[in-house]
């Protein structure tokens, strides 16, 4: 059984030289810092997590951390307790393997990936290179920046949330369905974050100031749905005030009434 344990441990994820590629959020991919081609960029990668310094090289060289390690394998330093947690799925699978029970190697590697991602503190992961992408005139680059910041925000990175939120607030009023879809992608990322209550005032302002028409219908629907997940004490008052204003359409007011009912009665 010792051979099985050795095989499980000797994967690239568990090597000191493996550096995860999180340019657009968490993934199983990384690069090997022992690769001489990365030598000129190692300091920038380790200190600033700036993938842009060698973006094309990373794209060409990245590989799955689940693969079997090379002969130069150097076991990563373990700071947590080495005891197996038999309350976790990974711990139970390992104990089963050690005791000679059935196990699935692919599933074990998947569990090791999940454990590795949990050990990376994404809440403080640097965001500078994602922010630079937002300034790019290229749509593909901006989309990559949005995905990266949105992914980190979803993992509790407050700086990523705030930067993406600032970008959303700076976008011009909606005039086309393409602009609606673009904003919806950003709002969707922010709405999945634990910091989404920070959006409350912005959402209410958008609801008040966005003309209701065929172009903006999806945007307004997304706002109403997200307001449903905001604190009722912050939402009900402004929405009740909105119902008293004549400039809003009958259909929109009915949607607001349904939302108020759900907020007040906890539906």
Phi, psi and omega in degrees: 000340180297327180295323180294318180296319179297318180296322180294319186284329185275065172241158187298330178305328185265017181256141179300333185276350183281127180240117185292142176264106182243032185300327180235036181103175184300141176204174180274357188269154177199185178230164178257119182285353173280348177292120186300335181294337180270356185305318181292344186248358187303314182298317180294323179292313184288321185274323186242356184051039182269095182287339183293341182295338178209046187305312183294322179294318178299315181299324181282330189255348186295151182208166181287133177290351179282349186285159182295136184290156179278175180298341180274012182309130176233111188300130180295145180293131181259122182261339180273171179299136181280355181294143180281127179276103183282004174270348179263157179297320178296315180300316180295321179293320179294316180298322178297318180294317181298324182276002177090010180279178180289145175207156181247115185299319180296321179293321178298318179295322177297319179293323176297321177300313180299319180294320179298318180294326179293332181277354176266125182278088181285347180291338180241015181296134182302144185240000188305316183291330175291320180297322178297324180296327180297335182274353184291143175285348181274127182301320182297320179294317179297318179298321179295320177297319178296316179297318181296311180293320179296319179296317179292321177299322178294338178262017173090016178275103185293322180298320178295318178300311184295322180292318179291323177296318178298320179296318179297316181296332182276354180287147182289166178302152184287135176228340182227160179293330177296319178294324177299311182297323178297312179294324180297323179297319180291313181298323179298319178295316181292324183292340179272356183274154177292347181265013188298338179296339176294346181276350192307306182296319178300315181297318179295318178297318179296320179296321180289323192257351180270120177300137180272113179207184183297326181291319187266002186303315181294323180295315180295320179297319179294322178296313180299320180293322180286327176297332178298335182259006177265162180301127182303324182296335180268344189255321189298315181303305179300324180290322177296322176296322181298324181295338182274352183268135186284340187287347180270143184290161179299317181298317181294320179296323178296320178296321179294320178299317178298319180295316179300319179299314181296320181294319184286327185251009172068032181271000000 
